[in-house]
């Protein structure tokens, strides 16, 4: 986890495309397996009319991911930006129009402005936004890896301080009765 996280942090441009392409490769493998299984089972299931064999959609989408990873990243970031604009804008409008009823909160106003501005930034500069998101995810992966290492040392220390009780197990011979 630490190595993957560090690789993502220091080479995010390569990581984004590579990650999308790996996902596409997995979909292609899944599509090929499903297509193969549906072709083998077609003779067994003569009553079932299949217009598009199983696995075709995974093959097409997987190939699209492998061939056009930057386009997928752009669409993903555009979608997140659009959601942030809608959520931040609606929260800001609700905060301003209903301040007499619900009261005014600087915290909600600041969060809604951050969401709104982040959404606009993601729409204007989608690839930089994707890199930023990926670097953040890489940092989380590094922290996860460090946490796992620390946790494993704590578990080993606990196991050394508290060894398991050895039960008195005795091998016994038995006789089968008919």
N, C-alpha and C positions, 0 to 999 in steps of 0.2 A: 504494500500500500504506500509506503514511504517513497519507494523508487518511482512508482507510477505518478504519485502526487507531485514529486519534484520534477519529473519529466513534463507533466502538464503545466506546471508553473513556468518553467524555463523555455518550453517550446510549445506555447499554446496554439500557434497557427497550424503547426503540423498535427497537433493533438486533435483539434476539432475535425479536420478532414479525415484523419485516421480513425477516430472514434465513429464517425458516421459511416465510413467504409467498412469497418469491422461489423457494425450493426447490419449493414447491407449484405455482407458476406454471410452472416448468420441467417438472414432471411432467405438468401439464395439456397443455402444448404437445407433449410427447413422446407422450402418450396420444392426442391429436387426430391427430397425424401417423400413428401406428401404426393407429389406427382407420380413417383415410382410406385408407391403403395396403391394409388387409385388406378393406375394402369394394370397392376397385377390383380386387383380385386374386381376389375371391370368384368372379367369373364365370369366371376362368381356371382356378381349382382346383375343379372341380365335384365331384371325388371326395372332397374333404376335408370332414368334418363338423365344423363349428365351433360349439360351444354358446355360448361367450362370445367375442366378437370381440377380437382383439389390441388393446391400448391401453385397454381398459375399466378394468383394475385401476389403471393409472397415472392415468387420469382421476378415479377415485373417491378414490384416496389423495391426489392433488394437490389436489382440491377440499377434502378434509378438512384438509389442511395450510393452505390459504388461509383457510378459514372458522374454524378453531379452533387458531391457532398457540400460544396459551398452554397449552392442554391437551397438545399435543405436547411443549412444553418441560417441563411437569410430569412427563410419562411418562419422558422422557429422563433428567431429573435423578433421578427415583425409581429408575430402572434402575441408574444409576451409584451412587447411595447404597446400594442393595441389594447390589450387587457389592462395594462397599467394606466393608460390614458383614460379609459372608461371608468375604472375603479377610482383612480385619484380624482378625476373630474367630477364624478357623481358624489363622492365623499365631500369634496370642497363645496360644491353647489348646495348639498344638504346642510353642511356646516354654516354656510352664509345665510341661506334662506330660513333655516329653522333655529337660528340662534336665540330667538325670543322664547321658543317653546322648550328646546332641549338645553339651552345654555351654550356658551361659547367655550371651546377647548382649544388652547394653543397647540397642544400635542396632536390632536386630530388634524388640525389645519396644517401643521408642519408635515405630518406623515402624508397627507393627501397631496400637498405640493411636491414632496419628494417623489411620490408615485407618478404624478402627472409629468414632472420634468424628466424623470427616468424613462418614462414611456416615450416622450418626444425624442430624447437622446437615442433610444434604441431604434426608433424609426429613421432618424437622420443618419446615424452611423451604426448600421446593424452589425458589421463585422467586428468593429471595436467592442461593441457591446457583448458579442458572443465571446470574444477573447477575455473580456473582463469576467463574465459569468464563469467561463472555464477555469480561469486562474483562481477564482473564489472556490470552485469545486475542488480544484487541485489542492488548495490549502486545507480544505476540510478532509480530503483523503490523507494528506500527510498527518494531520492531527489524529485522525482515526488510527493510522499505523503506529504512531508514537504511543497513543493510548493503549493499543493492543500489546505493545512491547512492555510497557509499564505494568499493565494488568497481568501479563504472564509471569513477570518477576514477582509480583505480589502473591500470585497463586502458588508459585514454587516455594516462596518463603513460608506461606501459611501451611503448605503440605509438609514442609520440613519440621515446623513447630508442632503440628498436629498430625502425626502419622495415623494412618488408618488402623483401626483395631483389627488384629488378626483373629479371626474366629477359629475355634478349635474344630476344624473339619477333619474327619477321619475317613479315609477310603475304606469302604466296607465291601466285603464279598457277599454276593447274594446267590440264592439258589432259586431257579425258576420252578414253579409248581404247576403241574398240568391239571 
